[in-house]
Amino acid sequence: MKLVNTLALASAGIIGGGVSAFAPTFNVNRSFRTSLALADDTPQAADDGPQDAPVEAEADSTEPTTREKEESSPESVISKPAETEEMETVSQSKNDLMALAAGQNNVLKYYDPLSLADADFWEQGDAATIGFLRHAEIKHGRVAMAAFVGYCIQSQGIRWPFAMNLDGDPFPTDAISPEAQWDAVVPNAKWQILLFIGLLEVLGENNCGDLENQPHYMRGGKPGKYPDFQIFPNLYDPFGVFKKMKDEQKARRLNIEVNNGRLAMIGIFGFMAADTVPDSVPLLAQYAQPYDGNIMAPFASDFSIITGFGS
């Protein structure tokens, strides 16, 4: 029986593939031991001779006490809330989306002129489509906020104090626009940036290999939630400051982040439009830094896969 329990525990641990899967392993193992052991004990007691009866009775009398101790142990008490938190799913319907939109913007409220919420992407259903749209907006908003801040920093001439590569090449000067500064970055550095972003995408889409305990955002998971790396600090809360934050406060902060991301998307495109099309954004005319390249072809200075954009 111990061998069966050990194999069940090992197989569940391998399938879970991480520390966060350890809590369900406890429950699986305990359920195996409770059901199979009780089924095993009855015939064993019937087959044994009279001299073994006191021993079996003594074992039966101590077994419930052992189980009670295990169920009240600190490991089981700690693991249960963690499992509930990891397996929490989010309801995604159009009504939920409309209620969420009203909380994010009480003036515009729900705005979907292209009816994307009813598009049924890849025939995965409304819940999956809405989860995809919400996650995409949050992700693009975060990228836009980073881009907006980066544009402002590059325009002010703030640079890293070290060389850009092992050859000693310095970072591009602020005498040119941020778009032109990207063009001036050596190709190897560009590939490193893009490959790192691709790695983050793969880890995020697969929840670092723990889709059993952290469902995908198109399968009831939380849109915008990025998984923990286990061995590296959390990207959102590396110092654990917000661990005890209430769910209502987290939802409010996420709404603020979404609104800031929307504004950042407008802002960064405004900067790029002002730089590439003279007088297209009158408010930014005095800050615009002319750029004669193609912002839609980030590798145009090196090569271009799409000749229409690269020409």
Secondary structure, DSSP 8 states (H G I E B T S, - for coil): -HHHHHHHHHHHHHHH-SGGGHHHHHHHHHHHHHHHHHHHHHHHHHHS-GGGHHHHHHHHHHHHHHHHHHHTSHHHHHHHHHHHHHT------HHHHHHHHHHH-TTT-S--TT-GGGS-GGG--HHHHHHHHHHHHHHHHHHHHHHHHHHHHHHTT---SS-SSTT------TTS-HHHHHHHS-HHHHHHHHHHHHHHHHHHHTGGG-TTTS--TTTT--TT-----SSS--SS-TT-TTTT--HHHHHHHHHHHHHHHHHHHHHHHHHHHHHHSTTSSGGGTTT-----S-TT-TTTTT--SSHHHH-
